[in-house]
Amino acid sequence: MTAEGPRLWSVIGATGTGKSAFALDLVEALRAAGRDAEIVGADAMQLYRGMDIGTAKIPVGERRGIPHHLLDVLEVTDDAAVAWYQSAARDVIDSLHARGVDAVLVGGSGLYVSAVLFDFRFPPRDEALRHALEAELDRIGPAALYERLRTADPAAATRIDSRNTRRIIRALEVIAQGDRTHGGALPAAQTLWYPRTRLFGLERDRRELVDTLDRRVERMWDEGLLDEVRELRHIGLEQGTTAPRAIGYAQALAQVRGEIDGPEAIAQTQALTRRYARRQVSWFRRYEGVTWMDGATAGESLAGSMA
């Protein structure tokens, strides 16, 4: 490892591959090598205060005294917008670098990670246009708007859940402003935002990962996810636009409301988590210049991978 100026490190991979623990090991290895480092979160749902169990947020007492940024910065009623996150994360990274400290960006929200790592620009917002689309949504319903998106930008439509009205409206807003496509994918040229960037990717055997994820979901219920959701309801979880749709939280909410029972809530969450992990694997596999490691042993082989 060279002694040039501060660096940006990124730890990517599917949920359940051990990114949080590896990031802690990486910071400790950097400090042992004479470089200070702190962690910057890149998980859209870990931005929310109080959403701890269902997001596998690492408890403060297990962070080994290492500062973590961009955790617990939003209320559950706030909208987690990737353009906002890009600016916030880059500001944190710039401030760390100004102090001579390396930044370790860690998380599995692919678009959020890409927005920070690469030359990723977002189209402007048009409040009047968005309000008009929201009024149209109330008038004709989400199916008609989603069909319009499929006609205007089939590629974007395949990436957007037909029930996610917020993203459908944003896509139509962007297209109406003259952009050929809504985007929401990796830039064609993966030009790094910060030149001194190093990427580590964690992966696991598919069968092992599926078992890990299924057991993690069961632990979420055992550790009190329903109580967490009940508390979050009191501060407006159901009024949020992003937080109540999070995998696990949506199902726990449905159980709390009596719409499904516990086994069904768990089974739905497990299925959605497995599907999400597959999408993450596909997303991150397109990244260039990644050092891929087995998440089960990555910490042990870290020293030899940092050169």
Summary of the structure (lengths in Angstrom):
residues: 307
radius of gyration: 19.8
end to end distance: 4.6
largest distance: 60.9
contacts: 941
relative contact order: 0.18
helix: 51%
strand: 11%
